[in-house]
Amino acid sequence: MLPCWLVPISEARGVLLLQSSGVGNCINMLSLTSGGRFPLLMLVSMRGDFGEKNPWRYPMRRATHPVLEAMGVTCPRADYPEEALRTVAAALTMVFQAGQAVAALFSQKLLGAKQF
């Protein structure tokens, strides 16, 4: 496998990393992936989830999954470490072999709630 800086642009693949609080900012972009029928892989850390102290994170946590599904994005979820690799592998298959939009959701049970 070539280092990322040597991979031809035509073979490069990207991923969008964001927190659930950023999903609301992506609605218009998600309509473009649906209309354009191009693959999209998002890895989303779920804030406002298990053990969250910040009350401002809860509304977007409740909205993230339904909003993504309403925009045609499939949302596999990993709650525990043993699920993380399988979830990413499944998402990679759905995105880069089937051409779908997928958001792998990683809960705070997996990532841990912030302590500050």
C-alpha positions as CSV (number, residue, x, y, z in Angstrom):
1,M,0.0,0.0,0.0
2,L,1.3,3.4,-0.9
3,P,1.7,6.2,1.6
4,C,-1.2,8.7,1.4
5,W,0.8,11.4,-0.3
6,L,1.7,9.0,-3.2
7,V,-1.8,7.8,-3.9
8,P,-3.2,9.2,-7.2
9,I,-6.0,11.6,-6.7
10,S,-8.3,9.3,-8.7
11,E,-7.8,6.6,-6.1
12,A,-7.9,8.8,-3.0
13,R,-10.8,8.3,-0.5
14,G,-11.9,10.7,2.2
15,V,-13.8,10.6,5.4
16,L,-15.6,13.3,7.4
17,L,-14.9,13.3,11.1
18,L,-17.2,15.2,13.3
19,Q,-19.2,15.4,16.6
20,S,-22.9,14.9,16.7
21,S,-23.2,18.7,17.4
22,G,-21.8,19.3,13.9
23,V,-24.3,17.1,12.0
24,G,-26.9,19.9,12.1
25,N,-24.5,22.0,10.1
26,C,-24.3,19.4,7.3
27,I,-27.9,19.1,6.2
28,N,-27.5,21.0,2.9
29,M,-24.3,19.0,2.1
30,L,-26.2,15.7,2.8
31,S,-28.8,16.7,0.2
32,L,-26.0,17.0,-2.3
33,T,-24.7,13.5,-1.6
34,S,-28.2,12.1,-2.1
35,G,-28.9,14.0,-5.3
36,G,-25.4,13.4,-6.7
37,R,-25.4,9.8,-5.6
38,F,-21.8,9.8,-4.5
39,P,-20.4,7.9,-1.6
40,L,-19.8,9.6,1.8
41,L,-18.2,8.2,5.0
42,M,-18.7,10.0,8.2
43,L,-17.3,9.0,11.6
44,V,-19.4,10.7,14.3
45,S,-18.6,10.9,18.0
46,M,-21.9,11.2,19.8
47,R,-21.9,14.0,22.3
48,G,-24.9,14.4,24.7
49,D,-24.8,10.6,25.1
50,F,-24.0,8.3,28.0
51,G,-22.6,10.3,31.0
52,E,-22.7,13.8,29.3
53,K,-22.5,16.7,31.7
54,N,-23.2,19.5,29.2
55,P,-26.9,20.0,28.8
56,W,-26.4,21.9,25.5
57,R,-25.3,18.6,23.8
58,Y,-28.6,16.7,24.4
59,P,-30.8,18.2,21.7
60,M,-28.4,17.4,18.9
61,R,-27.8,13.9,20.3
62,R,-31.5,13.3,20.0
63,A,-31.7,14.7,16.5
64,T,-28.5,13.2,15.0
65,H,-29.7,9.7,14.0
66,P,-33.2,10.8,12.8
67,V,-31.8,13.7,10.8
68,L,-29.1,11.5,9.1
69,E,-31.7,8.8,8.3
70,A,-34.1,11.4,6.9
71,M,-31.3,12.5,4.5
72,G,-30.8,8.9,3.3
73,V,-27.7,8.2,5.4
74,T,-27.3,4.7,7.0
75,C,-26.2,4.8,10.6
76,P,-24.5,1.8,12.1
77,R,-23.5,2.4,15.8
78,A,-20.7,1.2,18.0
79,D,-21.2,1.3,21.8
80,Y,-18.4,-1.0,22.9
81,P,-14.7,-1.5,21.8
82,E,-15.4,-4.9,20.3
83,E,-18.0,-3.3,17.9
84,A,-15.9,-0.4,16.7
85,L,-13.7,-2.3,14.1
86,R,-16.7,-4.2,12.7
87,T,-18.7,-1.0,12.5
88,V,-16.0,0.8,10.5
89,A,-15.4,-2.3,8.2
90,A,-19.1,-2.5,7.5
91,A,-19.3,1.3,6.8
92,L,-16.3,1.1,4.4
93,T,-18.0,-1.7,2.5
94,M,-21.3,0.2,2.2
95,V,-19.6,3.4,1.2
96,F,-16.8,2.4,-1.2
97,Q,-18.3,-0.8,-2.7
98,A,-22.0,0.0,-2.7
99,G,-21.6,3.8,-3.1
100,Q,-23.8,4.7,-0.1
101,A,-23.7,7.6,2.4
102,V,-22.9,6.1,5.9
103,A,-22.4,7.7,9.3
104,A,-20.8,5.4,11.8
105,L,-21.9,6.6,15.2
106,F,-19.6,6.1,18.2
107,S,-21.2,6.5,21.5
108,Q,-19.8,7.9,24.7
109,K,-19.9,4.4,26.1
110,L,-17.2,3.6,23.6
111,L,-15.3,6.9,23.7
112,G,-16.0,8.0,27.3
113,A,-17.7,11.1,28.5
114,K,-15.5,14.2,28.8
115,Q,-14.5,14.8,32.4
116,F,-14.0,18.6,32.1
